[in-house]
């Protein structure tokens, strides 16, 4: 954002804040006082207090829009709970009084006035010094001279006359011009910080709670999907093979006395079944965190994973130390699923795994030179990975146009998130 645009936004925020604060103060104080004064009649008092809170909410929404313009990004709005469906008119009338944010809105509507006055006065004063000082040489000659001498100009410049007054006021204008950005930015930050504290802090907490709730639901969903998949794979694969292996060994035992050669052939077949079962169990074990991940960390686990890959993998692991266990698991499974998809579907000749750490986040990028076409459609393995990452306050994205290349990016906190 350019300096001129920043100056304009700050000036507009500070100057428009005062008339809004005056209107908010007048209406909120009048309605609140009237509501408190008429509480002896209950219904009238409660209705007036509810009106005061709703008016304060309207001014609070205007202030949030102003904050959004000032910050250049969306500002969270608290969730105001509606009255329960089918509630009576008394319950609906008193609903605003039951919400803490409504009272914070009212508090802002009343206390915002002195803060807005400070921001307005500083902004007007500094711009007056800038414009008045830099143009004094034009209009100063038309100002009637007073009988007294300006002692400040005399002490600084030796005499008080038209030329020294022009120099002095020009210097004041230059000083104000050089400092107007910082002064205006400071009072805007003070004004906006006060508003944010009362009007958006609860919304931020609600958003954080919502993220944690979604993350927990995603974790439960991801684990349930992984468990169902593992159960299905075991039932359809190794379990059936083990049943067949037991039957083959039973048949070999019966054949051993009467037909040793047939028994040997049956045992050879059983050995083949055992080997295939072992291969399937090894494949299924990729859905379970390996011991090396828990013992030596993500870098060692990814190195071992790359060595077992049927597609050549280049590693670039710029991460130091251990990560939170949940983050390590989620990133490992993302890499494992990505390499599995590359081997099965992409037709790639090579792949690359890159891990970097920046600003408290760890980024895992898996890329290949295959045919592309990977996506996060529900029911696919990558969709489950997105849930795993979201469960640890992470994120997941895939860029895989038809014809390739495919780039998969997963990120997770490098430290334990603070709730």
C-alpha positions as CSV (number, residue, x, y, z in Angstrom):
1,X,0.0,0.0,0.0
2,X,1.4,3.4,-1.0
3,X,2.1,6.1,1.5
4,X,-0.5,8.4,-0.1
5,X,-3.2,5.8,0.1
6,X,-2.3,5.0,3.7
7,X,-2.5,8.7,4.5
8,X,-5.9,9.0,2.9
9,X,-7.3,5.9,4.6
10,X,-6.1,7.0,8.1
11,X,-7.3,10.5,7.6
12,X,-10.8,9.3,6.5
13,X,-11.0,6.9,9.4
14,X,-10.0,9.5,12.0
15,X,-12.1,12.4,10.6
16,X,-15.3,10.4,9.9
17,X,-15.0,8.7,13.3
18,X,-16.0,11.8,15.3
19,X,-19.4,12.5,13.8
20,X,-20.2,8.8,14.1
21,X,-19.0,8.7,17.7
22,X,-21.1,11.8,18.5
23,X,-24.2,10.2,17.0
24,X,-23.5,6.9,18.7
25,X,-22.9,8.5,22.1
26,X,-26.0,10.6,22.0
27,X,-28.4,7.8,21.0
28,X,-26.8,5.1,23.1
29,X,-26.6,7.2,26.3
30,X,-30.1,8.6,25.8
31,X,-31.7,5.2,25.2
32,X,-29.7,3.5,27.9
33,X,-30.6,6.1,30.5
34,X,-34.3,6.0,29.4
35,X,-34.3,2.2,29.7
36,X,-32.7,2.2,33.1
37,X,-35.1,5.0,34.3
38,X,-38.2,3.1,33.1
39,X,-37.2,-0.3,34.4
40,X,-39.7,0.1,37.2
41,X,-42.4,-0.6,34.6
42,X,-40.3,-3.6,33.4
43,X,-41.8,-4.0,29.9
44,X,-41.1,-0.5,28.8
45,X,-37.7,-0.4,30.4
46,X,-36.6,-3.7,28.9
47,X,-37.9,-2.7,25.5
48,X,-36.0,0.6,25.6
49,X,-32.8,-1.2,26.7
50,X,-33.2,-3.7,23.9
51,X,-33.6,-0.8,21.5
52,X,-30.4,0.8,22.9
53,X,-28.5,-2.5,22.3
54,X,-29.8,-2.9,18.8
55,X,-28.8,0.7,18.0
56,X,-25.4,0.1,19.4
57,X,-25.1,-3.0,17.3
58,X,-25.9,-1.0,14.2
59,X,-23.1,1.5,15.0
60,X,-20.8,-1.4,15.8
61,X,-21.4,-3.0,12.4
62,X,-20.6,0.4,10.8
63,X,-17.3,0.5,12.8
64,X,-16.4,-3.0,11.7
65,X,-16.9,-2.0,8.1
66,X,-14.6,1.0,8.8
67,X,-12.0,-1.3,10.3
68,X,-12.2,-3.6,7.3
69,X,-11.5,-0.7,5.0
70,X,-8.6,0.5,7.3
71,X,-7.0,-2.9,7.6
72,X,-7.6,-3.9,4.0
73,X,-8.8,-7.4,5.1
74,X,-12.0,-8.9,6.4
75,X,-12.9,-8.2,10.1
76,X,-14.8,-11.0,11.9
77,X,-18.3,-10.2,13.1
78,X,-19.5,-11.9,16.3
79,X,-22.4,-14.3,15.9
80,X,-25.5,-12.8,17.5
81,X,-27.8,-15.6,18.5
82,X,-31.3,-15.3,17.3
83,X,-34.2,-16.1,19.7
84,X,-35.2,-19.8,19.7
85,X,-37.8,-20.7,17.1
86,X,-41.3,-20.5,18.4
87,X,-40.2,-18.2,21.4
88,X,-42.7,-15.8,22.7
89,X,-42.6,-12.1,22.3
90,X,-41.0,-11.5,25.7
91,X,-38.2,-13.9,24.9
92,X,-37.6,-12.3,21.6
93,X,-37.7,-8.8,23.1
94,X,-35.1,-9.7,25.8
95,X,-32.9,-11.7,23.5
96,X,-30.4,-8.8,22.9
97,X,-30.0,-8.4,26.7
98,X,-28.9,-12.0,27.0
99,X,-25.8,-11.6,24.8
100,X,-22.5,-10.3,26.1
101,X,-21.4,-8.9,22.7
102,X,-24.5,-6.6,22.8
103,X,-23.3,-5.0,26.0
104,X,-19.8,-4.6,24.5
105,X,-21.3,-2.8,21.5
106,X,-23.1,-0.5,23.9
107,X,-19.9,0.1,25.8
108,X,-18.1,1.0,22.6
109,X,-20.9,3.3,21.6
110,X,-20.5,5.3,24.8
111,X,-16.7,5.2,25.4
112,X,-15.7,5.6,21.8
113,X,-16.3,9.4,21.9
114,X,-13.2,10.5,23.8
115,X,-11.0,8.3,21.6
116,X,-12.6,9.6,18.5
117,X,-12.0,13.2,19.7
118,X,-8.3,12.5,20.3
119,X,-7.9,11.0,16.8
120,X,-9.9,13.9,15.2
121,X,-8.0,16.6,17.0
122,X,-4.6,15.2,16.3
123,X,-5.4,14.7,12.6
124,X,-6.9,18.1,12.1
125,X,-4.1,19.8,14.0
126,X,-1.3,18.2,12.1
127,X,-2.9,18.8,8.7
128,X,-3.6,22.4,9.7
129,X,0.1,22.8,10.6
130,X,1.1,21.2,7.3
131,X,-1.2,23.3,5.1
132,X,-0.9,26.5,7.1
133,X,2.8,26.4,7.6
134,X,3.7,25.6,4.0
135,X,1.4,28.3,2.6
136,X,2.1,31.0,5.2
137,X,4.2,32.9,2.7
138,X,1.0,33.4,0.7
139,X,-1.5,34.4,3.3
140,X,0.7,35.6,6.2
141,X,1.2,39.1,4.7
142,X,-2.6,39.7,5.0
143,X,-2.7,38.9,8.8
144,X,-2.9,42.1,10.8
145,X,0.2,42.7,12.9
146,X,-0.2,42.7,16.7
147,X,1.4,45.2,19.1
148,X,3.3,42.4,20.9
149,X,6.3,40.4,19.7
150,X,6.3,36.6,19.4
151,X,8.9,35.6,22.0
152,X,9.4,32.2,20.5
153,X,10.3,33.6,17.1
154,X,12.6,36.2,18.7
155,X,14.4,33.6,20.7
156,X,14.8,31.2,17.8
157,X,15.4,33.6,14.9
158,X,16.6,36.8,16.6
159,X,13.7,39.0,15.6
160,X,10.0,39.0,15.0
161,X,9.2,40.4,11.5
162,X,7.5,39.3,8.4
163,X,10.4,37.3,7.0
164,X,11.3,35.5,10.2
165,X,7.6,34.7,10.7
166,X,7.5,33.2,7.2
167,X,10.6,31.1,7.9
168,X,9.3,30.0,11.3
169,X,5.9,28.9,10.0
170,X,7.5,27.2,7.0
171,X,9.7,25.2,9.3
172,X,6.6,24.3,11.3
173,X,4.9,23.1,8.1
174,X,7.9,21.1,7.1
175,X,8.1,19.4,10.5
176,X,4.4,18.6,10.4
177,X,4.7,17.3,6.9
178,X,7.5,14.9,7.9
179,X,5.7,13.7,11.0
180,X,2.0,13.7,9.8
181,X,2.3,10.1,8.6
182,X,3.5,8.7,12.0
183,X,1.1,10.8,14.1
184,X,-1.9,10.0,12.0
185,X,-1.0,6.3,11.8
186,X,-0.5,6.3,15.6
187,X,-3.9,7.8,16.5
188,X,-5.6,5.6,13.9
189,X,-4.0,2.6,15.4
190,X,-5.2,3.7,18.9
191,X,-8.7,4.3,17.7
192,X,-8.9,1.1,15.7
193,X,-7.3,-1.0,18.5
194,X,-9.9,0.3,21.0
195,X,-12.7,-0.6,18.5
196,X,-11.2,-4.0,17.7
197,X,-10.8,-4.9,21.4
198,X,-14.6,-4.4,22.0
199,X,-16.1,-5.3,18.7
200,X,-14.0,-8.1,17.2
201,X,-12.2,-9.9,20.0
202,X,-15.2,-12.1,20.8
203,X,-15.6,-12.9,17.1
204,X,-12.0,-14.0,17.0
205,X,-12.5,-16.3,20.0
206,X,-15.7,-17.7,18.4
207,X,-13.8,-18.3,15.2
208,X,-11.0,-20.1,17.0
209,X,-13.5,-22.3,18.9
210,X,-15.2,-23.0,15.5
211,X,-11.8,-24.0,14.0
212,X,-11.0,-26.3,16.9
213,X,-14.4,-27.9,16.7
214,X,-14.1,-28.5,13.0
215,X,-10.6,-29.8,13.5
216,X,-11.8,-32.2,16.1
217,X,-14.6,-33.4,13.9
218,X,-12.1,-33.8,11.0
219,X,-9.8,-35.8,13.2
220,X,-12.7,-38.1,14.3
221,X,-13.8,-38.4,10.7
222,X,-10.3,-39.1,9.3
223,X,-9.6,-41.8,12.0
224,X,-13.0,-43.4,11.4
225,X,-12.4,-43.5,7.6
226,X,-8.9,-44.9,8.1
227,X,-10.2,-47.6,10.5
228,X,-13.0,-48.7,8.2
229,X,-10.6,-48.9,5.3
230,X,-8.1,-50.9,7.3
231,X,-10.9,-53.2,8.5
232,X,-12.2,-53.7,5.0
233,X,-8.7,-54.3,3.6
234,X,-7.8,-56.8,6.2
235,X,-11.1,-58.6,5.8
236,X,-10.9,-58.7,2.0
237,X,-7.2,-59.5,1.8
238,X,-5.1,-61.1,4.6
239,X,-8.0,-62.6,6.4
240,X,-9.3,-64.5,3.4
241,X,-5.7,-65.6,2.6
242,X,-5.1,-66.8,6.1
243,X,-8.4,-68.8,6.0
244,X,-7.3,-70.4,2.7
245,X,-3.8,-71.0,4.2
246,X,-5.3,-72.9,7.1
247,X,-7.3,-75.0,4.8
248,X,-4.3,-75.8,2.6
249,X,-2.2,-76.8,5.6
250,X,-5.1,-79.0,6.9
251,X,-5.3,-80.7,3.5
252,X,-1.5,-81.2,3.4
253,X,-1.6,-82.8,6.8
254,X,-4.3,-85.3,5.6
255,X,-2.3,-86.0,2.4
256,X,1.0,-86.5,4.3
257,X,0.5,-90.2,5.1
258,X,-1.1,-91.4,1.8
259,X,0.4,-89.1,-0.8
260,X,3.6,-87.3,0.3
261,X,4.2,-85.8,-3.2
262,X,0.7,-84.2,-3.2
263,X,1.3,-83.0,0.3
264,X,4.5,-81.3,-0.8
265,X,2.7,-79.5,-3.6
266,X,0.0,-78.4,-1.2
267,X,2.7,-77.1,1.2
268,X,4.4,-75.2,-1.6
269,X,1.1,-73.6,-2.5
270,X,0.6,-72.7,1.2
271,X,4.0,-71.1,1.3
272,X,3.1,-68.9,-1.7
273,X,-0.1,-67.9,0.1
274,X,1.9,-67.0,3.2
275,X,4.3,-64.8,1.1
276,X,1.4,-63.0,-0.6
277,X,-0.3,-62.5,2.8
278,X,2.9,-61.0,4.2
279,X,3.2,-58.6,1.2
280,X,-0.4,-57.5,1.7
281,X,0.2,-56.9,5.5
282,X,3.3,-54.9,4.6
283,X,1.2,-52.8,2.2
284,X,-1.5,-52.3,4.9
285,X,1.2,-51.3,7.4
286,X,1.7,-48.1,5.4
287,X,-1.5,-46.8,6.9
288,X,0.0,-47.2,10.4
289,X,2.7,-44.8,11.7
290,X,6.1,-46.7,11.5
291,X,8.2,-47.0,14.7
292,X,11.0,-44.9,13.0
293,X,8.6,-41.9,13.0
294,X,8.1,-42.0,16.7
295,X,11.7,-42.8,17.5
296,X,13.7,-40.6,15.1
297,X,11.2,-38.1,13.7
298,X,9.8,-37.0,10.4
299,X,13.1,-36.6,8.4
300,X,14.2,-40.2,9.1
301,X,10.7,-41.6,8.4
302,X,10.5,-39.8,5.1
303,X,14.0,-41.0,4.1
304,X,13.0,-44.6,4.9
305,X,9.7,-44.0,2.9
306,X,11.7,-42.7,-0.1
307,X,14.0,-45.7,0.0
308,X,11.1,-48.1,-0.3
309,X,9.4,-46.2,-3.1
310,X,9.3,-47.9,-6.5
311,X,9.6,-44.4,-8.1
312,X,13.0,-42.7,-7.6
313,X,12.6,-39.9,-5.0
314,X,14.8,-36.9,-4.4
315,X,14.7,-35.5,-0.8
316,X,15.3,-32.0,0.4
317,X,14.5,-32.0,4.2
318,X,15.3,-28.6,5.7
319,X,13.7,-29.2,9.0
320,X,15.5,-29.4,12.4
321,X,14.4,-31.1,15.6
322,X,11.2,-32.8,16.4
323,X,7.7,-31.6,15.6
324,X,4.5,-32.2,17.5
325,X,3.6,-35.9,17.2
326,X,0.2,-35.2,15.6
327,X,1.8,-32.9,13.0
328,X,4.6,-35.5,12.2
329,X,2.0,-38.2,11.7
330,X,-0.2,-36.1,9.4
331,X,2.7,-35.0,7.3
332,X,4.1,-38.5,7.1
333,X,0.8,-40.0,5.9
334,X,0.5,-37.2,3.4
335,X,3.9,-38.1,1.9
336,X,3.1,-41.9,2.1
337,X,-0.3,-41.4,0.3
338,X,1.3,-39.2,-2.3
339,X,4.1,-41.6,-3.1
340,X,1.5,-44.5,-3.2
341,X,-0.6,-42.5,-5.8
342,X,2.5,-41.7,-7.8
343,X,3.5,-45.3,-8.0
344,X,0.0,-46.6,-8.9
345,X,-1.6,-43.9,-11.1
346,X,0.8,-41.2,-12.3
347,X,3.2,-43.1,-14.5
348,X,5.9,-40.7,-13.2
349,X,9.6,-41.4,-13.8
350,X,10.7,-39.4,-10.7
351,X,9.3,-37.6,-7.6
352,X,10.6,-35.1,-5.1
353,X,9.8,-34.5,-1.4
354,X,10.7,-31.1,0.0
355,X,10.2,-30.1,3.7
356,X,10.8,-26.5,4.9
357,X,10.0,-24.7,8.1
358,X,9.0,-21.0,8.2
359,X,7.1,-18.7,10.5
360,X,6.1,-21.5,12.9
361,X,4.8,-23.7,10.1
362,X,6.2,-26.8,8.4
363,X,5.6,-27.2,4.7
364,X,5.7,-30.5,2.9
365,X,5.7,-30.5,-0.9
366,X,5.6,-33.7,-3.0
367,X,5.9,-33.3,-6.7
368,X,6.2,-35.7,-9.7
369,X,6.6,-35.5,-13.5
370,X,3.6,-37.8,-14.1
371,X,0.3,-37.5,-16.0
372,X,-1.5,-35.4,-13.3
373,X,-5.2,-35.7,-12.7
374,X,-5.1,-36.0,-8.9
375,X,-7.9,-34.3,-7.0
376,X,-9.5,-34.0,-3.5
377,X,-12.9,-35.6,-4.4
378,X,-14.7,-37.2,-1.5
379,X,-14.0,-40.8,-1.2
380,X,-10.4,-40.6,-2.4
381,X,-7.4,-41.0,-0.3
382,X,-6.3,-37.4,-0.7
383,X,-9.6,-36.2,0.8
384,X,-8.8,-38.1,4.0
385,X,-5.4,-36.4,4.1
386,X,-7.1,-33.0,4.0
387,X,-9.1,-34.1,7.1
388,X,-5.9,-35.3,8.8
389,X,-4.2,-32.0,8.2
390,X,-7.1,-29.9,9.3
391,X,-7.3,-31.9,12.5
392,X,-3.8,-30.6,13.5
393,X,-4.6,-27.0,12.5
394,X,-2.9,-27.5,9.2
395,X,-3.9,-27.2,5.5
396,X,-3.7,-29.3,2.4
397,X,-3.7,-28.4,-1.4
398,X,-3.2,-30.2,-4.7
399,X,-2.3,-28.8,-8.1
400,X,-2.5,-31.5,-10.7
401,X,-3.6,-30.4,-14.2
402,X,-4.2,-33.0,-16.9
403,X,-0.8,-33.9,-18.3
404,X,1.0,-33.0,-15.1
405,X,3.0,-32.2,-13.2
406,X,1.4,-32.9,-9.8
407,X,2.3,-30.7,-6.8
408,X,0.9,-31.6,-3.4
409,X,1.5,-29.2,-0.5
410,X,0.7,-30.0,3.2
411,X,1.4,-27.7,6.1
412,X,1.2,-28.0,9.8
413,X,2.3,-26.1,12.9
414,X,5.9,-26.7,14.0
415,X,4.9,-26.1,17.6
416,X,2.0,-27.1,19.7
417,X,-0.9,-24.6,18.8
418,X,-2.1,-22.5,21.7
419,X,-5.9,-22.8,22.1
